[in-house]
Amino acid sequence: MYIYNVTINIEESAHDEWRTWIETQIAVVLDTGHFMSAKFTEVLIDEEMGGKTYSVQFTAKTKEDLNAYYQFDAARIQKSGVEKFGERMLSFRTELKIINEFFPTTSH
């Protein structure tokens, strides 16, 4: 499996509007059919440049699913954020390949 991670820093002035918008956008990405699930998290750091930082992690079953997202949907979806928030939002993307998952062998 693969994780498509989008890390976003949003300026305080746009934060509340962005929070509503991003949850809609997560649904838009999931509705493309290329991902199985998404996690929306706040990055717990004090950012030097200000604003708040978040991460959205989309899980894809195969590399082909991820590539199909890039080919057919990514540019259109990314463009909507740039048009709406411009320089008030800074984002970067990373891909992660899940090698193995580990779980506790005993419960506490």
Order of alpha helices (4+ residues) and beta strands (2+ residues): beta-alpha-beta-beta-alpha-alpha-beta
